[in-house]
Amino acid sequence: MKETYETLKHMLSSIEYSKHSWHICADLKVIAVLVRLQAGYTKFFCFLCQWDSRDRKKVLHQEGVVQATVPHTGNEDNEPLVVSEKILLPTLHIKLGLMKNFVKAMDCGGSGFQYLRLKFPKVSEKKLRKAYLWGLNLDN
């Protein structure tokens, strides 16, 4: 069974989701479809704020040149099937996706890394980042 808008819409109507209004915990691709984002672009989508620079409907082609879309314009294709407040993010995706990008963006001179450097002066910055992300034991 493909994870398409029509399939999920049929599945939710079959289980009478609107009547029960359960919380949903699903794969990020399914969540994107549930909140009406375009299918096929799930690597760097933002289902929380529902915008993206790859809005297919508003890309203009003039004289063979693709003009960029206006940032923060809609990326929605369909009506949302589920209210975003009823969606629970899977913890694995939070740890692997969101936390990974968060740690990459952290300031190496910030207080968090300074504390780790003081506690573990012989550990490299790369290993500190890895330990912070994955919760590794640095005492070894």
N, CA, C and O of each residue as an XYZ file, in Angstrom:
560
protein
N       0.845     -1.174      0.000
C       0.000      0.000      0.000
C       0.893      1.241      0.000
O       1.769      1.385      0.853
N       0.667      2.122     -0.950
C       1.464      3.347     -1.040
C       0.991      4.373     -0.025
O      -0.182      4.416      0.345
N       1.923      5.189      0.413
C       1.609      6.239      1.392
C       1.246      7.519      0.647
O       2.025      8.472      0.618
N       0.065      7.533      0.049
C      -0.387      8.702     -0.700
C      -1.528      9.378      0.047
O      -2.097      8.822      0.986
N      -1.843     10.576     -0.388
C      -2.918     11.346      0.237
C      -4.247     10.588      0.151
O      -4.974     10.492      1.140
N      -4.558     10.054     -1.025
C      -5.831      9.350     -1.224
C      -5.915      8.093     -0.363
O      -6.958      7.813      0.227
N      -4.818      7.334     -0.289
C      -4.795      6.110      0.516
C      -5.001      6.420      1.993
O      -5.797      5.764      2.666
N      -4.281      7.422      2.495
C      -4.419      7.776      3.908
C      -5.795      8.354      4.208
O      -6.350      8.116      5.281
N      -6.345      9.109      3.270
C      -7.690      9.664      3.451
C      -8.714      8.537      3.550
O      -9.605      8.573      4.399
N      -8.582      7.532      2.674
C      -9.493      6.384      2.705
C      -9.325      5.592      4.005
O     -10.311      5.165      4.605
N      -8.080      5.397      4.435
C      -7.818      4.649      5.664
C      -8.416      5.363      6.879
O      -9.041      4.729      7.729
N      -8.223      6.677      6.959
C      -8.760      7.434      8.095
C     -10.285      7.441      8.098
O     -10.907      7.397      9.160
N     -10.884      7.497      6.916
C     -12.352      7.451      6.876
C     -12.865      6.057      7.236
O     -13.932      5.929      7.835
N     -12.114      5.012      6.877
C     -12.517      3.638      7.207
C     -12.523      3.381      8.711
O     -13.382      2.658      9.216
N     -11.577      3.965      9.419
C     -11.527      3.758     10.873
C     -12.277      4.854     11.636
O     -12.236      4.909     12.865
N     -12.957      5.717     10.894
C     -13.745      6.818     11.464
C     -12.889      7.696     12.376
O     -13.222      7.933     13.537
N     -11.782      8.168     11.816
C     -10.855      8.996     12.591
C     -11.510     10.287     13.076
O     -11.268     10.716     14.204
N     -12.325     10.901     12.247
C     -12.954     12.175     12.635
C     -13.855     12.005     13.859
O     -14.030     12.941     14.640
N     -14.420     10.825     14.022
C     -15.281     10.548     15.173
C     -14.457     10.387     16.455
O     -14.844     10.882     17.514
N     -13.319      9.691     16.353
C     -12.509      9.377     17.531
C     -11.415     10.403     17.805
O     -11.092     10.670     18.962
N     -10.851     10.972     16.761
C      -9.806     12.002     16.865
C      -8.631     11.554     17.740
O      -8.246     12.241     18.687
N      -8.068     10.382     17.400
C      -6.928      9.848     18.131
C      -5.662     10.645     17.837
O      -5.606     11.408     16.873
N      -4.643     10.456     18.685
C      -3.317     10.978     18.381
C      -2.666     10.021     17.382
O      -2.937      8.821     17.404
N      -1.821     10.546     16.519
C      -1.175      9.725     15.498
C       0.336      9.847     15.639
O       0.878     10.949     15.727
N       1.004      8.700     15.659
C       2.465      8.650     15.658
C       2.856      7.874     14.405
O       2.517      6.698     14.268
N       3.566      8.529     13.495
C       3.845      7.897     12.208
C       5.221      8.294     11.701
O       5.915      9.123     12.290
N       5.588      7.678     10.597
C       6.812      8.001      9.887
C       6.732      9.448      9.394
O       5.638      9.972      9.181
N       7.884     10.092      9.212
C       7.890     11.487      8.777
C       7.240     11.677      7.412
O       6.634     12.719      7.162
N       7.354     10.691      6.524
C       6.718     10.792      5.206
C       5.200     10.795      5.354
O       4.510     11.569      4.691
N       4.686      9.938      6.212
C       3.240      9.874      6.446
C       2.756     11.161      7.102
O       1.693     11.675      6.753
N       3.526     11.679      8.044
C       3.149     12.931      8.702
C       3.068     14.060      7.682
O       2.161     14.890      7.737
N       4.018     14.088      6.753
C       4.001     15.126      5.719
C       2.725     15.055      4.893
O       2.131     16.083      4.570
N       2.305     13.846      4.551
C       1.073     13.682      3.772
C      -0.142     14.066      4.611
O      -1.070     14.696      4.102
N      -0.146     13.692      5.888
C      -1.290     13.993      6.751
C      -1.520     15.488      6.935
O      -2.659     15.934      7.068
N      -0.441     16.258      6.944
C      -0.598     17.704      7.143
C      -0.558     18.471      5.829
O      -0.379     19.689      5.829
N      -0.719     17.782      4.725
C      -0.943     18.299      3.370
C       0.285     18.791      2.630
O       0.136     19.552      1.674
N       1.479     18.404      3.015
C       2.658     18.811      2.261
C       2.763     18.024      0.969
O       2.158     16.961      0.826
N       3.532     18.548      0.032
C       3.737     17.865     -1.236
C       4.435     16.534     -0.999
O       5.326     16.429     -0.156
N       4.031     15.545     -1.732
C       4.666     14.234     -1.606
C       6.001     14.241     -2.335
O       6.203     15.021     -3.265
N       6.897     13.384     -1.916
C       8.152     13.209     -2.610
C       9.265     14.142     -2.191
O      10.352     14.091     -2.768
N       9.035     14.988     -1.215
C      10.094     15.893     -0.755
C      10.103     15.868      0.761
O       9.655     16.813      1.410
N      10.620     14.776      1.325
C      10.536     14.606      2.778
C      11.885     14.680      3.470
O      11.961     14.448      4.676
N      12.952     14.996      2.747
C      14.249     15.037      3.416
C      14.403     16.282      4.275
O      14.857     16.193      5.416
N      14.033     17.438      3.745
C      14.174     18.683      4.482
C      12.862     19.446      4.531
O      12.861     20.663      4.347
N      11.768     18.782      4.768
C      10.485     19.475      4.812
C      10.253     20.071      6.189
O      10.900     19.689      7.164
N       9.336     20.997      6.254
C       9.004     21.607      7.543
C       7.499     21.481      7.741
O       6.747     22.392      7.397
N       7.061     20.357      8.292
C       5.631     20.163      8.483
C       5.110     20.964      9.663
O       3.901     21.154      9.794
N       6.005     21.438     10.527
C       5.557     22.208     11.680
C       5.060     23.583     11.264
O       4.075     24.078     11.812
N       5.729     24.199     10.305
C       5.305     25.536      9.883
C       4.745     25.528      8.471
O       4.228     26.551      8.021
N       4.827     24.428      7.765
C       4.224     24.212      6.456
C       4.666     25.220      5.403
O       3.832     25.758      4.675
N       5.951     25.477      5.315
C       6.465     26.273      4.213
C       7.750     25.658      3.718
O       8.415     24.894      4.417
N       8.080     26.010      2.494
C       9.252     25.459      1.861
C       9.551     26.284      0.623
O       8.650     26.907      0.062
N      10.788     26.297      0.195
C      11.142     27.080     -0.980
C      10.860     26.335     -2.278
O      11.047     26.902     -3.355
N      10.422     25.099     -2.211
C      10.160     24.323     -3.423
C       8.663     24.221     -3.708
O       8.140     23.122     -3.892
N       8.002     25.312     -3.744
C       6.579     25.345     -4.036
C       6.387     25.115     -5.530
O       6.667     26.007     -6.330
N       5.919     23.942     -5.915
C       5.807     23.568     -7.323
C       4.807     24.423     -8.090
O       5.003     24.678     -9.278
N       3.754     24.865     -7.445
C       2.702     25.599     -8.144
C       3.112     27.016     -8.517
O       2.547     27.594     -9.445
N       4.082     27.585     -7.814
C       4.420     28.984     -8.038
C       5.772     29.194     -8.700
O       6.264     30.322     -8.753
N       6.381     28.129     -9.207
C       7.643     28.283     -9.916
C       7.336     28.806    -11.308
O       6.528     28.220    -12.028
N       7.968     29.892    -11.687
C       7.714     30.505    -12.987
C       8.873     30.228    -13.934
O      10.038     30.367    -13.562
N       8.544     29.836    -15.157
C       9.558     29.616    -16.180
C       9.397     30.714    -17.223
O       8.365     30.788    -17.890
N      10.392     31.553    -17.368
C      10.353     32.597    -18.380
C      11.652     32.570    -19.162
O      12.730     32.725    -18.588
N      11.558     32.378    -20.445
C      12.703     32.351    -21.343
C      13.758     31.343    -20.893
O      14.957     31.612    -20.969
N      13.308     30.190    -20.428
C      14.227     29.129    -20.047
C      14.916     29.320    -18.710
O      15.759     28.507    -18.333
N      14.581     30.366    -17.993
C      15.196     30.621    -16.693
C      14.171     30.355    -15.605
O      13.052     30.867    -15.654
N      14.557     29.555    -14.628
C      13.656     29.275    -13.516
C      13.839     30.367    -12.472
O      14.942     30.574    -11.967
N      12.761     31.057    -12.152
C      12.834     32.086    -11.123
C      12.515     31.460     -9.779
O      11.623     30.618     -9.671
N      13.233     31.867     -8.775
C      13.024     31.325     -7.426
C      11.686     31.782     -6.875
O      11.201     32.865     -7.205
N      11.108     30.963     -6.050
C       9.849     31.333     -5.415
C      10.121     32.225     -4.220
O      11.248     32.314     -3.734
N       9.096     32.867     -3.768
C       9.215     33.729     -2.600
C       9.377     32.843     -1.367
O       8.583     31.922     -1.176
N      10.378     33.094     -0.526
C      10.544     32.274      0.677
C       9.313     32.335      1.572
O       8.604     33.341      1.612
N       9.079     31.261      2.274
C       7.980     31.146      3.237
C       6.609     31.137      2.565
O       5.615     31.518      3.182
N       6.549     30.707      1.314
C       5.248     30.555      0.677
C       4.784     29.128      0.864
O       5.580     28.256      1.213
N       3.523     28.882      0.639
C       2.929     27.586      0.927
C       3.529     26.437      0.160
O       3.952     26.594     -0.985
N       3.566     25.293      0.783
C       4.059     24.063      0.188
C       2.957     23.008      0.243
O       3.239     21.813      0.159
N       1.723     23.433      0.382
C       0.629     22.505      0.573
C       0.009     22.126     -0.764
O      -0.098     22.947     -1.675
N      -0.398     20.859     -0.862
C      -1.090     20.372     -2.046
C      -2.572     20.144     -1.773
O      -3.407     20.437     -2.629
N      -2.908     19.630     -0.605
C      -4.272     19.220     -0.285
C      -4.695     19.772      1.069
O      -3.927     20.440      1.760
N      -5.934     19.473      1.424
C      -6.431     19.841      2.756
C      -5.812     18.892      3.784
O      -5.626     17.712      3.486
N      -5.491     19.379      4.986
C      -4.898     18.490      5.994
C      -5.891     17.421      6.435
O      -7.081     17.692      6.596
N      -5.392     16.213      6.625
C      -6.238     15.105      7.069
C      -6.326     15.037      8.589
O      -7.290     14.503      9.138
N      -5.322     15.577      9.262
C      -5.235     15.510     10.715
C      -4.792     16.876     11.223
O      -3.998     17.560     10.577
N      -5.306     17.265     12.370
C      -4.859     18.512     12.988
C      -3.437     18.294     13.503
O      -3.150     17.257     14.101
N      -2.556     19.248     13.280
C      -1.149     19.045     13.648
C      -0.951     18.831     15.147
O       0.049     18.237     15.552
N      -1.873     19.299     15.970
C      -1.767     19.082     17.419
C      -1.962     17.621     17.798
O      -1.569     17.213     18.890
N      -2.562     16.825     16.913
C      -2.821     15.411     17.193
C      -1.692     14.504     16.705
O      -1.812     13.282     16.785
N      -0.597     15.081     16.201
C       0.504     14.284     15.676
C       1.623     14.215     16.705
O       2.061     15.234     17.238
N       2.073     13.003     16.972
C       3.199     12.776     17.876
C       4.406     12.386     17.034
O       4.314     11.485     16.200
N       5.528     13.050     17.241
C       6.743     12.696     16.511
C       7.346     11.428     17.096
O       7.445     11.302     18.316
N       7.750     10.486     16.248
C       8.420      9.299     16.763
C       9.747      9.692     17.401
O      10.488     10.502     16.846
N      10.045      9.129     18.550
C      11.254      9.525     19.272
C      12.522      9.227     18.492
O      13.496      9.970     18.608
N      12.538      8.169     17.707
C      13.723      7.851     16.919
C      14.020      8.973     15.932
O      15.176      9.365     15.771
N      12.989      9.495     15.269
C      13.195     10.584     14.316
C      13.638     11.857     15.018
O      14.436     12.624     14.479
N      13.129     12.078     16.205
C      13.559     13.257     16.957
C      15.047     13.139     17.251
O      15.804     14.092     17.064
N      15.460     11.963     17.712
C      16.868     11.787     18.072
C      17.758     11.830     16.835
O      18.785     12.509     16.841
N      17.382     11.119     15.780
C      18.249     11.022     14.610
C      18.210     12.259     13.726
O      19.243     12.660     13.191
N      17.067     12.859     13.565
C      16.948     13.978     12.645
C      17.094     15.329     13.280
O      18.028     16.070     12.973
N      16.182     15.659     14.163
C      16.162     16.992     14.751
C      17.358     17.239     15.657
O      17.972     18.303     15.586
N      17.700     16.278     16.509
C      18.819     16.470     17.433
C      20.149     16.526     16.686
O      21.050     17.265     17.081
N      20.276     15.757     15.619
C      21.511     15.771     14.842
C      21.757     17.168     14.275
O      22.866     17.693     14.373
N      20.733     17.764     13.686
C      20.873     19.110     13.135
C      21.068     20.141     14.235
O      21.798     21.115     14.047
N      20.431     19.941     15.371
C      20.585     20.858     16.498
C      22.024     20.869     16.999
O      22.600     21.930     17.238
N      22.603     19.671     17.156
C      23.972     19.577     17.658
C      24.958     20.151     16.644
O      25.931     20.798     17.030
N      24.717     19.921     15.344
C      25.598     20.489     14.322
C      25.585     22.008     14.375
O      26.605     22.649     14.121
N      24.449     22.581     14.698
C      24.311     24.034     14.715
C      24.782     24.666     16.022
O      24.896     25.889     16.111
N      25.055     23.849     17.031
C      25.473     24.402     18.325
C      26.813     25.105     18.223
O      27.686     24.700     17.456
N      26.963     26.145     18.991
C      28.199     26.914     19.042
C      29.240     26.145     19.848
O      29.007     25.797     21.005
N      30.387     25.884     19.230
C      31.449     25.145     19.929
C      32.037     25.950     21.077
O      32.668     25.387     21.971
N      31.836     27.243     21.060
C      32.327     28.076     22.146
C      31.275     28.327     23.203
O      31.516     29.069     24.156
N      30.104     27.715     23.047
C      29.001     27.918     23.979
C      29.224     27.250     25.320
O      30.172     26.486     25.500
N      28.348     27.544     26.249
C      28.505     27.044     27.618
C      28.391     25.522     27.712
O      29.059     24.904     28.541
N      27.543     24.906     26.866
C      27.394     23.452     26.904
C      28.678     22.728     26.552
O      29.096     21.811     27.259
N      29.311     23.144     25.445
C      30.565     22.515     25.049
C      31.716     22.910     25.967
O      32.628     22.111     26.181
N      31.696     24.110     26.506
C      32.751     24.520     27.447
C      32.727     23.631     28.686
O      33.774     23.240     29.202
N      31.530     23.318     29.152
C      31.403     22.436     30.314
C      31.962     21.047     29.995
O      32.692     20.465     30.797
N      31.611     20.523     28.814
C      32.116     19.204     28.430
C      33.632     19.214     28.281
O      34.304     18.259     28.670
N      34.169     20.289     27.719
C      35.628     20.390     27.572
C      36.327     20.418     28.929
O      37.395     19.827     29.090
N      35.733     21.098     29.900
C      36.322     21.136     31.240
C      36.291     19.764     31.900
O      37.245     19.363     32.568
N      35.188     19.049     31.708
C      35.044     17.723     32.321
C      35.934     16.684     31.646
O      36.446     15.780     32.306
N      36.121     16.813     30.312
C      36.875     15.833     29.535
C      37.902     16.551     28.664
O      37.697     16.678     27.457
N      38.994     17.018     29.246
C      39.958     17.829     28.497
C      40.715     17.066     27.401
O      41.215     17.687     26.462
N      40.808     15.744     27.501
C      41.579     14.976     26.519
C      40.736     14.490     25.343
O      41.269     13.896     24.406
N      39.445     14.733     25.381
C      38.547     14.248     24.331
C      38.442     15.305     23.233
O      38.318     16.496     23.517
N      38.493     14.855     21.974
C      38.418     15.786     20.844
C      37.010     16.377     20.716
O      36.038     15.841     21.249
N      36.933     17.503     19.988
C      35.641     18.172     19.787
C      34.667     17.274     19.027
O      33.473     17.250     19.327
N      35.184     16.534     18.039
C      34.336     15.636     17.255
C      33.716     14.561     18.150
O      32.528     14.254     18.042
N      34.535     14.000     19.030
C      34.035     12.959     19.928
C      33.057     13.553     20.946
O      32.096     12.891     21.338
N      33.296     14.797     21.376
C      32.358     15.453     22.293
C      30.995     15.642     21.638
O      29.960     15.410     22.264
N      31.000     16.064     20.377
C      29.732     16.235     19.651
C      29.001     14.898     19.527
O      27.791     14.809     19.736
N      29.772     13.860     19.180
C      29.179     12.533     19.028
C      28.613     12.043     20.359
O      27.525     11.469     20.405
N      29.347     12.270     21.424
C      28.887     11.852     22.750
C      27.639     12.617     23.156
O      26.719     12.049     23.747
N      27.608     13.893     22.843
C      26.451     14.710     23.188
C      25.224     14.251     22.414
O      24.122     14.191     22.960
N      25.420     13.927     21.140
C      24.306     13.500     20.295
C      23.787     12.124     20.685
O      22.579     11.938     20.832
N      24.675     11.169     20.852
C      24.255      9.792     21.069
C      24.256      9.372     22.532
O      23.852      8.254     22.851
N      24.697     10.238     23.415
C      24.718      9.893     24.830
C      25.778      8.866     25.168
O      25.568      8.015     26.032
N      26.921      8.939     24.490
C      27.993      7.980     24.746
C      28.621      8.228     26.108
O      28.553      9.332     26.647
N      29.225      7.199     26.649
C      29.904      7.303     27.934
C      31.340      7.757     27.695
O      32.119      7.029     27.081
N      31.702      8.946     28.168
C      33.043      9.492     27.954
C      34.029      9.078     29.033
O      35.213      9.404     28.940
N      33.577      8.376     30.040
C      34.463      7.985     31.133
C      35.468      6.920     30.713
O      36.482      6.730     31.385
N      35.200      6.217     29.602
C      36.093      5.137     29.147
C      37.378      5.689     28.600
O      38.245      4.927     28.173
